Amino acid sequence: MQFENEVGIKIRNEWQNASLNILYTYGFLFNGYESFFKRYGLTTQQYNAIRILREQYPTPISTSGLRDKMLDKMSDTSRLVSRLNAKDLVEVKPNPHDKRLVNILISEKGLRLLEGIDPELTLLDGLLADLTSEESAQLAELLTKVRKSIKTGMRKIRLAQSIETT
């Protein structure tokens, strides 16, 4: 009932209640992350990209390889890489084996920026500080189950759509 009052809608069942709660909470969490990374001149997606590139370092990665590892699979990775390149946080070079691809590598400036951010990352943990460690683990486990359920549900939706179009 409290959530219904907070968002101003009538909830039809507990599944809708749970999914809307996740979406609503995502907004709060996303805004917290965006505020944190803004201090460093980054968006959350830009941070995620250079974090991935640091994990790959010194091996370069393609745009599609980077997208596969991103938290947000819907991001425009080419534009994201262009913005990081403009900030001199990454180096972009043609792939010598396939001219259609580029190799992306984090730059020294990008590595230094992450070194400055790393000690502050615990501030992000504080966004969920009202949960115990056990509750956080339980929430993570439940969200994994939610993602599995969503994937199954999306397959059913796509199947229903394909049947409708035939």
Secondary structure as GFF3:
##gff-version 3
##sequence-region A 1 166
A	DSSP	alpha_helix	2	7	.	.	.	ID=ss1
A	DSSP	alpha_helix	14	38	.	.	.	ID=ss2
A	DSSP	alpha_helix	44	56	.	.	.	ID=ss3
A	DSSP	alpha_helix	63	69	.	.	.	ID=ss4
A	DSSP	alpha_helix	77	86	.	.	.	ID=ss5
A	DSSP	beta_strand	90	94	.	.	.	ID=ss6
A	DSSP	beta_strand	102	106	.	.	.	ID=ss7
A	DSSP	alpha_helix	108	117	.	.	.	ID=ss8
A	DSSP	three_ten_helix	118	120	.	.	.	ID=ss9
A	DSSP	alpha_helix	122	125	.	.	.	ID=ss10
A	DSSP	three_ten_helix	126	128	.	.	.	ID=ss11
A	DSSP	alpha_helix	133	165	.	.	.	ID=ss12
###
